[in-house]
C-alpha cells in the first residue's frame, strides 16, 4: 500500500512541532484498538501540559479568502441559532464554527460535482469555486490562527478513519488530499468494535488536552459505519489586562439565569480606562476584550449583553454582519465591567437534522453516489443512500487570568436514508444576566466559539 508520509501533529500546518507520545506506549494503544494507520501518527501524552510555541511566522489571510471566512461564520451562526432554539433558555449553548467548517471542508473533497454544487450554493460561494479552493482556504486560515501570537495557542488536528470492510474501496487520491490540505492521517479499523470508538474518543481527548472526553457514544459501534472524519482543536490565551499585571477583584454576587432564578457566583470586577473597547447598537451593549499581546491583541472576546433584560437569548438571532459591525465600531473608553467566572461544557449534540433543515442533502451522501471522490463509483452504486451523524461538542472557560476553548466535530457516515481631582467616568456594564460570548480572530474575523450563557454555577 502506498505510504503517504503523513504525520499527525497538532499544527504542522504552520510548521510547528508539539509533544508526542512515547513510541512504545503508542504502539500498545494501537494494538489494543486494532488500528492500522496508513501513515505515521502521534499523540500528546495523556495529561500532558499545553506546550509553549513561539509562533514567529504570524501568517496573514489573503483578501481573496475573506468571502470563504465569512461564509463559514454564517453557517456556524445559522446552526447556533437553531441549536439555541432547540435547547431553550435554561441551559448554556456552545458551538464552534471553525470546527464544523473544517469537517465539512474535508467532506467537500469527497463530493461529486453535483453534490459540491449544493454545498457551494448553501455556503453562498461563486459558481466558479472548487472544492480544492475551499480546502486550501481552510489550510490557510488554520495556519493564520495557529501563528497569531506566542501567547495565544491554537492547536488544530484532523483525521480520517475508515472501516475495514470498505477500506479497499477508497479512491486513492482522497487520503492524499486530506493530508495535503488538512494534515489528516487516514487509518483503517473495525468501527463495529467498542474499542475502536474508545480509541477515537481518546484521540479527541488528547488533541484537546483532556477538555473534551467521550464525545462519540460507544453505542455508535452497534451501527455499521463506513468512515468517520474528525476535527478537534484547543485554544488558550491570556486576557489583555494580565499583560499590564492587572488582577480583577472577585466578589460573590447574584447572576440571574435564563430561567429567571438567581445564583450566587464569583464575579470578576474589571476597571480599565484604556484596555477595553465598547460598542452598542439597538439590541446589544458590547464589550470587546483583547486576548494576547497588548499592542496587537490578535484574538478578541466579544461580550454581548442584550439591552432588553427580559429577552431570552434564544429569541435574539445573531448575524455575522452584526458581530463584525460591533467589532469594527468599538472604541476604547473607561469601563467598569462585572463578568462572572465561567466554566461551561456543551453536551454532545447531533447537528445532522439542522444541516438538513439548512438544505444539505446531496452533500450529506443522499444519494451515496454524491461521495464518489471518497469511495469508488462502482462500490457506491451497490450501496444504499448514506446517513450522516454529525456529532459536535465545545467548551468555554475563563477566570481572571486567561481563556480556554476547545471544539470537536465527528462526521460519521452510515448506511440508510437519512478617585483623583478629575475622576474618570467609567461606563458600567454588568454581565449578571444572560449574555452572548463570541471568541474570534481579530484580523480575519474567523469565529472559534459562539456561546449563549444562560447559566453560571
C-alpha positions in Angstrom: 0.0 0.0 0.0 1.3 3.4 -0.9 2.9 5.3 2.1 1.6 8.9 2.2 4.1 10.0 4.8 1.5 11.9 6.8 2.4 12.9 10.4 -0.4 13.7 12.7 1.0 16.8 14.5 -1.1 19.4 16.2 -0.3 22.1 13.9 2.1 21.2 11.2 0.0 23.5 9.0 2.3 26.2 10.3 5.4 24.0 10.6 5.2 23.7 14.4 6.2 20.6 16.4 4.5 19.5 19.5 5.0 17.0 22.3 4.1 13.4 21.3 3.6 10.1 23.0 6.3 7.6 23.9 6.5 5.4 20.9 6.2 2.1 22.8 3.1 3.4 24.6 1.6 4.5 21.3 2.2 1.0 19.7 0.5 -0.7 22.6 -2.6 1.6 22.4 -2.9 0.9 18.6 -2.7 -2.9 19.2 -5.5 -2.7 21.8 -7.7 -0.8 19.4 -6.6 -2.9 16.3 -6.0 0.3 14.3 -3.9 0.1 11.1 -2.6 3.5 10.3 -1.7 4.1 6.6 0.6 6.7 7.9 2.6 7.6 11.0 0.8 9.4 13.8 1.5 10.8 17.3 -0.5 11.9 20.3 0.4 14.1 23.3 0.9 12.1 26.5 -2.3 11.7 28.5 -2.5 14.6 31.0 0.3 16.5 29.2 0.6 20.2 29.8 -0.1 22.6 26.9 3.2 23.3 25.1 4.5 26.9 24.6 5.1 27.8 20.9 7.0 30.9 19.7 4.7 31.4 16.7 7.2 33.7 14.9 5.5 33.4 11.5 2.4 35.5 12.0 0.7 34.4 8.8 -1.9 36.6 7.2 -5.1 35.6 5.4 -5.2 36.8 1.8 -8.0 39.2 1.0 -9.3 36.7 -1.6 -10.2 34.3 1.3 -12.5 36.9 3.0 -15.7 35.6 1.4 -14.9 32.0 2.4 -14.2 33.1 6.0 -17.4 34.9 6.2 -19.5 32.1 4.7 -18.1 29.6 7.3 -19.1 32.1 10.1 -22.6 32.5 8.6 -23.1 28.7 8.5 -22.0 28.4 12.1 -24.3 31.2 13.2 -27.3 29.6 11.5 -26.6 26.3 13.3 -26.1 28.2 16.6 -29.5 29.9 16.2 -31.2 26.6 15.6 -29.4 25.0 18.5 -30.3 27.8 20.9 -34.0 27.5 20.0 -33.8 23.7 20.5 -32.1 23.9 23.8 -34.1 26.8 25.3 -33.1 29.3 27.9 -32.3 27.2 31.0 -29.0 25.8 29.6 -25.9 27.1 28.0 -25.4 26.6 24.3 -21.9 26.3 22.7 -20.9 25.8 19.1 -17.6 26.0 17.2 -18.0 27.3 13.6 -14.3 26.7 12.8 -14.5 23.0 13.8 -17.7 22.3 11.9 -16.5 24.2 8.8 -13.2 22.2 8.8 -15.0 18.8 8.9 -17.3 20.0 6.1 -14.3 21.1 4.1 -12.8 17.6 4.5 -16.2 16.2 3.2 -16.2 18.6 0.3 -13.2 16.9 -1.2 -15.2 13.7 -1.4 -18.1 15.2 -3.3 -19.2 14.8 -6.9 -19.6 17.9 -9.0 -23.4 17.9 -8.4 -23.1 17.4 -4.7 -20.5 20.1 -4.3 -22.7 22.5 -6.3 -25.3 22.1 -3.5 -22.6 22.8 -0.8 -21.4 25.8 -2.8 -25.0 27.2 -3.1 -25.7 26.8 0.7 -22.4 28.5 1.6 -23.1 31.4 -0.8 -20.0 30.8 -2.8 -19.5 31.8 -6.5 -20.2 29.1 -9.1 -16.5 29.0 -10.1 -15.5 27.9 -6.6 -13.8 24.4 -6.5 -13.6 22.0 -3.5 -9.8 22.4 -3.6 -10.2 26.2 -3.1 -12.3 25.6 0.0 -9.8 23.1 1.3 -6.9 25.5 0.5 -8.6 28.3 2.4 -9.1 26.1 5.4 -5.4 25.2 5.4 -4.5 28.9 5.3 -7.0 30.1 8.0 -5.8 27.4 10.4 -2.2 28.4 9.8 -3.2 32.1 10.5 -5.0 31.1 13.7 -2.1 29.0 14.9 0.6 31.6 14.3 -1.2 34.7 15.6 0.8 35.4 18.8 3.2 33.4 21.0 0.8 33.9 24.0 -2.3 32.7 22.0 -2.0 29.0 21.5 -4.4 27.4 18.9 -3.8 23.7 18.1 -6.0 22.1 15.4 -5.9 18.5 14.4 -7.8 16.4 11.8 -8.0 12.7 11.0 -10.0 10.2 8.8 -11.0 6.7 9.9 -12.3 4.1 7.5 -13.9 0.8 8.3 -12.1 -2.4 7.4 -14.9 -3.7 5.2 -14.6 -0.8 2.7 -11.0 0.4 3.1 -10.1 -1.1 -0.3 -12.9 0.9 -1.9 -11.3 4.3 -1.1 -10.4 6.5 -4.0 -6.6 6.7 -3.7 -6.4 10.5 -4.1 -8.8 11.1 -1.2 -6.4 10.3 1.6 -3.7 12.2 -0.3 -5.8 15.3 -0.4 -6.7 15.0 3.2 -3.1 15.1 4.1 -2.2 17.8 1.7 -4.9 20.2 2.8 -5.8 19.1 6.4 -2.7 17.4 7.7 -5.1 14.5 8.3 -3.8 10.9 8.5 -6.0 8.0 7.3 -6.4 4.9 9.5 -8.2 1.6 9.0 -10.1 -0.1 11.9 -13.2 -2.1 12.7 -15.8 0.6 13.6 -18.2 -2.1 14.8 -16.0 -2.6 17.9 -16.5 -0.5 21.0 -12.7 -0.5 21.4 -12.4 1.4 18.2 -14.9 4.1 19.4 -12.9 4.4 22.6 -9.7 4.9 20.7 -11.3 7.7 18.6 -12.6 9.3 21.8 -9.1 9.1 23.2 -7.7 10.8 20.1 -10.2 13.7 20.6 -9.3 13.9 24.4 -5.6 14.0 23.7 -5.9 16.6 21.0 -8.0 18.9 23.2 -5.7 18.3 26.2 -8.4 16.5 28.2 -11.1 19.1 27.7 -13.4 17.0 25.5 -14.0 13.4 26.6 -16.1 10.5 25.3 -17.8 12.7 22.7 -18.8 9.7 20.5 -21.1 7.3 22.4 -19.8 3.7 22.4 -23.2 2.5 21.1 -22.2 4.0 17.8 -20.3 0.8 17.2 -23.6 -1.1 17.1 -24.5 0.5 13.8 -22.4 -0.1 10.7 -20.2 2.9 9.9 -18.3 3.4 6.7 -16.0 6.2 7.8 -15.5 9.0 10.3 -13.9 12.4 9.8 -12.7 14.1 12.9 -11.6 17.6 13.8 -10.5 18.8 17.2 -8.8 22.0 18.5 -7.6 23.5 21.7 -7.2 27.2 22.3 -5.8 29.2 25.3 -4.8 32.9 25.7 -4.4 35.4 28.5 -6.8 38.4 28.9 -5.2 41.6 27.8 -5.3 43.1 31.3 -2.8 40.4 32.6 -0.2 42.0 30.2 -0.4 45.1 32.4 -0.3 43.0 35.6 -4.0 43.7 36.2 -5.8 41.4 38.6 -9.6 41.7 38.8 -11.3 41.8 42.2 -13.6 38.8 42.9 -16.9 39.1 44.7 -19.8 36.6 45.3 -22.7 38.2 43.6 -26.0 37.3 42.0 -26.4 36.2 38.4 -29.9 36.0 37.0 -30.1 32.9 34.9 -32.1 32.3 31.8 -34.9 30.6 33.7 -35.3 33.6 35.9 -33.7 32.1 39.0 -30.7 33.7 40.7 -27.5 32.1 41.7 -24.5 33.4 43.7 -21.4 33.2 41.6 -17.8 34.5 41.5 -18.0 37.8 39.7 -14.8 39.5 38.3 -14.7 43.3 38.6 -12.5 44.8 35.9 -11.9 48.5 35.9 -9.9 49.7 32.9 -9.5 53.1 31.2 -7.5 52.1 28.1 -7.6 48.3 27.6 -11.3 47.6 26.9 -13.4 48.7 24.0 -17.2 49.4 23.9 -19.8 49.5 21.2 -23.6 49.4 21.1 -26.5 49.1 18.7 -30.2 49.0 19.1 -30.1 45.4 20.5 -26.8 44.9 22.4 -24.2 46.5 24.5 -20.8 45.0 23.5 -17.6 44.9 25.5 -14.6 43.8 23.5 -11.7 42.3 25.5 -8.4 41.6 23.7 -6.6 38.4 24.2 -2.8 38.1 23.9 -0.3 40.9 23.2 -1.4 44.3 24.4 -0.4 46.0 21.2 -1.8 43.5 18.7 -4.4 41.5 20.6 -4.8 39.0 17.7 -7.9 37.5 19.3 -10.9 39.1 20.9 -13.7 38.1 23.1 -16.9 40.0 22.3 -19.4 40.0 25.2 -22.8 40.9 24.1 -25.4 42.0 26.7 -29.0 42.4 25.4 -30.4 45.8 26.1 -33.8 44.2 26.7 -33.0 42.5 30.0 -36.1 40.2 29.7 -35.5 39.0 26.2 -34.5 35.3 26.2 -31.2 34.6 24.3 -32.9 32.0 22.1 -35.1 34.8 20.6 -32.1 37.0 19.7 -30.6 35.7 16.5 -27.1 36.9 15.9 -25.7 37.7 12.5 -22.1 37.7 11.2 -22.7 41.2 9.9 -23.8 42.4 13.3 -20.9 40.8 15.1 -18.4 42.3 12.6 -20.0 45.8 12.8 -19.8 45.9 16.6 -16.2 44.8 16.5 -15.4 47.4 13.8 -17.0 50.4 15.6 -15.9 49.6 19.1 -13.8 52.3 20.8 -11.5 52.4 23.8 -13.2 54.0 26.7 -13.1 53.7 30.5 -15.2 50.7 31.5 -16.1 49.1 34.8 -17.2 45.6 34.0 -18.6 42.8 36.1 -18.1 39.4 34.4 -18.7 36.0 36.0 -16.0 33.4 36.1 -17.1 30.8 33.6 -16.6 27.1 33.1 -19.1 25.6 30.7 -19.1 22.5 28.6 -21.7 21.8 25.9 -23.2 18.3 25.7 -22.6 16.3 22.6 -25.2 17.3 20.0 -26.1 15.8 16.7 -26.3 18.5 14.0 -27.5 16.3 11.2 -31.1 17.4 11.4 -30.2 21.0 11.5 -27.8 20.6 8.5 -30.7 19.0 6.6 -33.0 21.9 7.6 -30.5 24.4 6.1 -30.6 22.4 2.8 -27.7 19.9 2.9 -28.8 16.6 1.3 -26.6 15.6 -1.7 -23.5 16.7 0.1 -24.6 14.5 3.0 -24.5 11.4 0.8 -28.1 11.3 -0.4 -27.7 9.6 -2.8 -24.5 7.8 -1.9 -23.1 8.4 -5.4 -22.5 12.0 -4.3 -19.5 10.8 -2.3 -17.7 9.5 -5.5 -14.4 11.1 -4.7 -14.2 9.2 -1.4 -15.3 5.7 -2.4 -15.1 4.4 -5.9 -18.2 4.8 -8.1 -18.8 1.1 -8.7 -18.9 0.4 -5.0 -21.3 3.3 -4.3 -23.7 2.2 -7.0 -24.2 -1.0 -5.0 -24.8 0.8 -1.7 -27.9 2.4 -0.3 -28.1 6.1 0.5 -25.8 7.2 3.2 -27.0 8.5 6.6 -24.8 11.1 8.4 -24.5 11.6 12.1 -22.6 14.9 12.8 -21.6 15.0 16.5 -20.3 18.2 18.0 -19.1 19.4 21.3 -17.5 22.7 22.5 -16.2 24.1 25.8 -15.5 27.6 27.0 -13.8 28.6 30.2 -12.3 31.7 31.7 -11.1 33.0 35.0 -9.4 36.3 35.9 -6.2 35.3 34.1 -7.0 33.5 30.8 -9.5 32.0 28.4 -9.7 28.4 27.3 -11.8 26.9 24.5 -12.0 23.6 22.7 -14.2 22.1 20.0 -14.6 18.8 18.2 -16.7 17.5 15.4 -17.2 14.0 14.1 -18.8 13.4 10.7 -20.0 9.7 10.8 -21.1 8.0 7.5 -23.6 5.2 8.0 -25.9 3.3 5.6 -29.6 4.2 5.4 -31.8 7.0 4.4 -31.4 9.8 6.5 -10.5 58.6 42.7 -8.5 61.8 41.7 -9.1 65.5 41.1 -10.5 64.7 37.7 -12.0 61.3 38.2 -12.6 59.2 35.1 -16.2 58.4 34.3 -16.4 54.7 33.8 -19.2 53.0 31.8 -20.6 50.3 34.0 -21.5 47.0 32.2 -22.7 44.1 34.4 -22.9 40.7 32.8 -25.0 39.5 35.7 -27.8 38.1 33.4 -27.8 36.0 30.2 -25.4 37.2 27.5 -23.6 36.0 24.4 -19.9 35.4 24.1 -18.0 35.3 20.7 -14.4 34.2 20.5 -12.9 35.4 17.2 -9.7 36.2 15.5 -9.5 39.9 15.0 -7.9 40.3 11.6 -9.8 37.6 9.7 -13.0 37.8 11.8 -13.0 34.0 12.0 -15.2 32.7 14.8 -13.8 29.9 17.0 -16.6 29.8 19.6 -20.2 31.0 19.9 -21.8 30.8 23.4 -25.1 31.7 24.9 -24.6 31.9 28.6 -27.9 31.3 30.4 -26.4 29.6 33.5 -23.4 30.2 35.7 -22.5 27.8 38.5 
